[in-house]
Amino acid sequence: MRARFESPRTADARLLQGADALKEGGEYVILELFAPHGKSALFRIEHTEGEGPALFDSRLFTVISPILPPTWRYVQFDTGSFALRPEPWSQPGFWESYFDHEPQAREVFEAEKRKILASS
């Protein structure tokens, strides 16, 4: 799944959070779709190689390739939120370990990212 960033015409700080890291017209591979209950969906993308992926409001993007990666799985949370992402990323504590720079989590992330990139 791929999307193009388009600068929004709004002053909504929640919508714009992190948008300054994105390039106008830049195309990004969506690594995960997270839909928090009662809020706008978020796309997890890697905007700068080596800096790790971040979540951005999906309203900042236009989807240009709607093909879902075959490795994505549906994950339901008790809160009513859900995600579409590789199953290994759904293991409890995965993202905390990743952002704590634990080598095993980093390896799992890179392996799953390669699978997503190969299918996009």
PEBELKA-V774680 format. One record per residue. N is the residue number from 1. RES is the residue in one letter. PSI is psi in whole degrees, -180 to 180 (* if undefined). NEAR is the number of other ideal C-beta (glycine too) atoms within 10 Angstrom. Layout:
n: [N	N]
res: [RES	RES]
psi: [PSI	PSI]
near: [NEAR	NEAR]
This chain:
n: [1	2	3	4	5	6	7	8	9	10	11	12	13	14	15	16	17	18	19	20	21	22	23	24	25	26	27	28	29	30	31	32	33	34	35	36	37	38	39	40	41	42	43	44	45	46	47	48	49	50	51	52	53	54	55	56	57	58	59	60	61	62	63	64	65	66	67	68	69	70	71	72	73	74	75	76	77	78	79	80	81	82	83	84	85	86	87	88	89	90	91	92	93	94	95	96	97	98	99	100	101	102	103	104	105	106	107	108	109	110	111	112	113	114	115	116	117	118	119	120]
res: [M	R	A	R	F	E	S	P	R	T	A	D	A	R	L	L	Q	G	A	D	A	L	K	E	G	G	E	Y	V	I	L	E	L	F	A	P	H	G	K	S	A	L	F	R	I	E	H	T	E	G	E	G	P	A	L	F	D	S	R	L	F	T	V	I	S	P	I	L	P	P	T	W	R	Y	V	Q	F	D	T	G	S	F	A	L	R	P	E	P	W	S	Q	P	G	F	W	E	S	Y	F	D	H	E	P	Q	A	R	E	V	F	E	A	E	K	R	K	I	L	A	S	S]
psi: [131	152	154	133	134	122	125	155	73	161	9	108	-35	-41	-39	-5	119	-7	-22	-14	-8	153	130	126	0	141	136	145	130	118	-21	148	123	127	94	140	125	10	174	148	153	144	133	119	158	105	-25	123	131	-9	-4	158	155	160	133	147	130	-21	-8	-7	158	123	126	-12	107	9	122	137	140	-16	-8	144	152	131	123	137	155	-26	-11	-8	162	165	153	116	169	140	-41	-26	-9	-3	138	129	2	-53	-34	-44	-41	-51	-12	6	32	127	-41	-43	-40	-41	-43	-45	-50	-39	-45	-37	-42	-41	-41	-46	-36	-25	-5	*]
near: [21	16	21	17	21	14	13	14	5	11	7	10	7	9	14	15	13	13	15	7	12	20	12	9	9	13	13	22	19	26	23	23	17	18	16	15	10	8	11	12	16	21	24	20	23	16	17	11	6	5	9	15	22	16	16	24	19	17	15	24	21	12	13	11	13	9	10	14	20	9	17	22	12	10	15	9	13	6	9	10	16	16	20	17	23	20	12	14	23	15	11	7	10	18	17	10	17	17	12	10	9	14	8	10	20	15	10	18	21	9	12	20	17	10	14	20	12	10	14	14]
